[in-house]
Amino acid sequence: MHGGVAAIVVAGGRGTRAGGGLPKQYRCVGGMPVVRRTLLAFTAHPGIALVQPVIHRDDEALFREASSGLDVLQPAHGGATRQSSVRAGLEALAERAPEIVLVHDAARPFATPALLDRAIEAGRAGAAIPGLVVSDTVKAVDGEGRVVETLDRNRLRTVQTPQAFRFDALLAAHRKAAAAGRDDFTDDAALAEWAGLPVGVFAGEAGNVKLTTADDFRRAESDLLAALGDVRVGSGYDVHAFAEDGDHVWLGGVKIPNDRGVVGHSDADVALHALVDAILGALAEGDIGVHFPPSDEQWRGASSDRFVAYAVERVRARGGRIAHVDITVVAETPRLGPHREAIRARVAEITGIPVERVGLQATTSEKMGFIGRREGLVAYATATVRLPWGAE
């Protein structure tokens, strides 16, 4: 590739002020790792041809999991400073020689397509940064905490990313700074100014916040939830007959000892099959048989958690999240009591929601009907899904 637009997503920081025991870019917000949400904004934009992640070399496994399935380049390894990390990303792109490069912090996961449009257009002029008008009065103070000056806020801007540049100009500026032993610039605009490049300002977005502290994550969760105002509820049902032999059944992703197995094309997990139908039903996207037909031999003996993961990804692809699931198993055997918490934990893991949002009930048919005769078992499920308005 020569020409076009590339984006560098800087994800090499070790920030842990947000808590959670992970660098903040790998913590989840809205059920998705921050870095994945950020990468999606760039990979989904039709005007961006290449997305170059820059990560810490110790985060390879975390990044692979967080970026699974996304069309991004092999990540470059960052350095000890943000400046050195950006340079690593630029050098990784050098042979491809894009015309424009956007440099963005992974911890800003809410950049909109409109913001990226403005960044690309502004970058054609050479160097530009998104900025917000300062609404508060700003004071300069001395070392004793006394006001020494009231600044003219009409001349002030708070600066965000993505910052946009002609690729060759920014790469040359970074190489010049490295040769001069300068590695202390906190953003690329400051480095560009030092290198003599004129830097313009285009309109940023108030929603393009940087997640740093635990409070930032709490506010982001709240804002995302408020935006997901289209609440859907789907229901699912599945039934399987017991086999003549076998020594276990699968229920809710947990292998449970039993005197007989069940008849089914996959692993015949009635609980997970019902859950898949409930999630797909909330999306109005058919049922499990539409997406995984039993006539297809590749699903023979397949683990049903794969089907659930697919349904969950369908929700995420539409910008939504699963709010709650509830499963009822009706069977005379096996007894679910000893396995209840293991099943809830496994369902929570597969769906990516807290275990407190997984309901599980078990009952019998009071020895009536085919269930009462121990000929099979049944599961019912409901799933509550939240989507953004207009996500049809």
N, C-alpha and C positions, 0 to 999 in steps of 0.2 A: 504494500500500500504506500502510495505517495500522495499527499494531499488529504483532504477530509478532516474530520474532527475526532480527536481522541480525548479520553478522560483518565486522569490519574486519581484513584481513590486511596487516600493515605490512611492506612489502618494498622500502623506499626506501634502505636502508643501503648503504654502500660497502665493507663489511667484506671485506678481502682476506687476513686472517691465515691463512685456510685454504689459501691458495695457489691455483694453477690459473688465475690471470690474470683471474678473473671475480669480481664480488660473490658472496659465498658462497651467496646464495639461488638463484643460477643454476647453480651447480655441481651435478653429478649425484651422487646416492647411490642405490645399487641400480638404476642404469641410468635414473634419472628425475631431472630437476631438482628441487632441494629445494623451491622455491616451488610447483611443480606438485603434489608429494606433499602439501604443506600445504593447498593449495586443495582438493584432492580430499577431504580429511578433512571439510571444511566443506560442500562442494557435495553430498556423498553423505549428509549427515545430514538425515533427514526433518523435523527440527524447526527447521531454519535456512532461511529463505525467501530471503535476500539475502546475497551475498558481495561486499564492497567492497574490492578491492585498492587499496593505496597504493604507488606505485612512484616511482623517480627518473625525472625527465623524459628522461634520456639512455638509459633502458633500455627504451624502447617496443618496439623490435624483439625484444630478448631476451624480454620479457614475452609478446609475441604468440606467439612460438614455444613458450615454456614452458607457456602456458595454452591452447593450441589445443584447441578442442572442449569446453572447460569452461564451465559456465553461471555466469559471473561478470559483474559490472557493469563498465562502462567504468572503467578505473583512474583514480584521482585522483593528482595529482602531489604528492609529499611535500615537506617543507621541510628546513631545515638541521638540525633536531633531531627526535628521535623524537616529542616532544610536538607539534610543529607538523605532523608527518605524520599523527598520529592526528586532530588537529583537522581537517585537510583531508579525511580520510575521514568524519568526523562531519558536516561541512558538506555533503559530497556526498550524504549520506543524509537530510539535514534535511527535504527535501520529502516523502520517503517515510514519515517519522515512525514508525520501528519502536518497539515497546514496550521491547525488550531489545536491547542491543548487546554482543557479545563482541569484545574486542580481543586479537589474537594476533600473535605474532612469526612471520614467514615462516620463520625459521631453526629453528623447532620443528616438524619435519614428522611427529612421531609421536603426536600427540594422538589418543586413542581415542574411539570413540562414547560410551563410558561417561563419560569425562572431560567431553565436551561436554554430555552429559545433566546432569551435576552443575552445570556452569557455568550452564546455562540456568535450572535450578531456583533456584540460589543468587542469580542476578541479579534475580529477581523481588522480592527483599527490598530492593534498591536498589543495593548495591555489594558485590562479593565477589571474592576472589582464591584461586587454588589454591595450597596450601602443603604443604611436606613437613616432617615432624618432623626436627629436627637430632639426629643420632646421635653426632657427635663433640663433645668438650668444646671450648668456644669461649672464647678469651682476648682481652681488650682490652689493647693495648700502647700505650706512649707513643712519642714521636719517637725515642727511643734504643733502641727495641726491647725495653724491659722491660715485663713483665706488670704492669698496674695493676689488673686486675679479672678474675675468672672469672665469666662470665655464666651465668645460670640457663638451661640449654638447654631446659628444659621450657616456657619462655615464648618460645622462638625458633622461627621457621619460615623456610625458604628458599622464595622466591616464584617462581611460574611465570606463564605465560599459557596459555589465554585468561583474561583478567580480564573480569568480567561486571558490567554496570551497567544501571540504567534509562536509556534513551537520553536522555530530556530532561534528566535530572540531570547526566549526564556532559557533554553538550553545553554546558549552562549553566556548569559548572565550568571547561571549557576556555575559553569566552568570557570568563569572569571573570578567569582567569589571564592571557589575552592582553591584556585591558584594563589589568591591573596591571603589565604588562611582565615577567611571569614566564614564562620559557621553559626552565627548568632542571630540570624534574621528569623523572626517569628512568623512571618508570612511571605508569600512570594511577591506581593506588591512592594513590600519594603525592600526586598532584594532588587527588584526591577528598578525602583527609584534610585537606589545606590548605583546601579549600573547605567543610569542615565536615560532610562526609558520613561516616556510620559505615560502616566497611568490615569485612565478615565474611571468614572463611577457610573454604574447603572443601577436601576431600582432593585433593591433586595426585597425580601419578604419577611414579615414578622413571624410567620410560621416556620421559617427555616432555622429552627433553634438548634443549638449545640447541646447535646446531652452530656452532662458532666457529673452532677451530683444525684443522690438518691431522690431529692425533691424534683429534679428535672425529669427523672423517669416516671415518678408518680403523676406529674402533670401531663406528660406525654400519653401515659395510659389513659388518663381521664379524658383527654382531648380526642384520642382515637376512638374511645368508646362512644363519646358523644356524636362523633361523625358517623358511626355505624348505626344509623337509626332505622334501617330496614330490617326488622326482626322477623325471621322465618322459623316455623316449626315443621319438622318432617317426622313421619312415623314409618316404622319398618316391622316386618314380620318374617320369621323363617321357621321351618319345621324340618326335622330329619328323623328317619326311622332308625331304630337300633339294628345293628348287624347281629348275625348269629354268633360271632366270635369277637375277639378283641379284648383289650385290657385297660382301655382308657378312652376318654372323650376330651375334646378341646372346647373350652368355654371361656369366652372373654380373653383369649390369648393365653390361657393357662391350661397345662396338661393335667387332667384330673383322673386318678385311678377309677376304674369302673369294671364291672364284670362283663360288659360288652362295649364294643365300639359303636360307631354310627356309620350309616351308609351315606356317602356324598362324593361329589366329584373332586372337591378340594379337601381341606381337612375337616369340613362339615361343622365348623364352629357356628352354631345357630346364633349365639349372642352377637358375634362380630358381623355375621351376614345381615342380621336385622339392623344393626347399627349402620352399616354401609347404606342400606336402603333408606334409613331415616335421614342420613346426611344428604344423600343424593336427592331425596324427596324434598328436602328444604330448599334445594337449589332448582327443583323442577327439572332434573337431568336424568330421568329414568330410574332404573333400578340396577342391582348388581348384575343381573343377567344380560342387560344391554351392553355393559362395559366389559364383562368377563363371562362370555357365553360358555355354558357347560359343554358345548360341542367342540370347544377349542382345547386340544390336548395339552397345551402348555400350562393350563391351570389344574391339571390332574394332580392331586395331592398338595397343591400350593398352600402355603401358610396364609391364613385369612388376614393377618395384620397387613399384608401387602395391599389388600383391597381397601382396608380402612385408610391406610396412608394415601392411597390414590384419591379417595373421597375427600380427605382433609386437604390435600393439595388443590383440589378443585375449588374449595372454599377460598383458600389463600390466593389462588389465581384471579379471583374476582374481588380481591381486596378485603375479604371478610375474615371472620374468626368464629370459631365454635364457642358458644357461651356455656352450654350445659348439655350433657347427655344422660339418659336414664334407660336402664335395661331391666326387663323382667323376664326371668327364666321360669318356665312351668315344666316340672318334671317330678316323677316319683323317685328317680335315681339319676345321677348321683346327688348326694346332699351337698349343697353349696356353702353351708355355714362355715366350715373350716377354711374355705378358699375365698371367702367374700372379699377380704381386704387385698389379697393377692390379685384378684381379678380387677378390682377397682384401680389398683396401682398400675396394672398393665394397660388397661384401657386409657388411663390418664397419660401414660407414656406414649402410646400410639397416636392419640389425638392431639397431644401437645397442650393439654389443659391441666389445671391443678386437680388433684384427686378430690378436693372438696366440691368439684363441679361434675363428679361422676356419681350417679345414683345406680344402685343395684338392688333388686328385689328377687327373692326366690320363693316359689310357692308350688303347691301340687294341685291336681284336679280332683282331690278327695276320692281317688280311686275310680273316677268315672271316665269313660271314653278310652281312646287309644293311649292317652297318657296314663290313665289309671291302670290300664292293662300292661303298662311298661313296654309299649311298642315303639315309643319314640319320645321326643321332647320338643318344646316350642320356646321361642324367644320373641318378645316384643321390645321395640326400642323407640325412643323419641330423641330428637336432636334439635336443640335451639341454636340457630345460626344468625349472626348479625352481619349484614352487608351494608356497604355505603349506598345511599340513595342513587338510583340510576345505574346500578351494577348489573342490570339484566343481561 
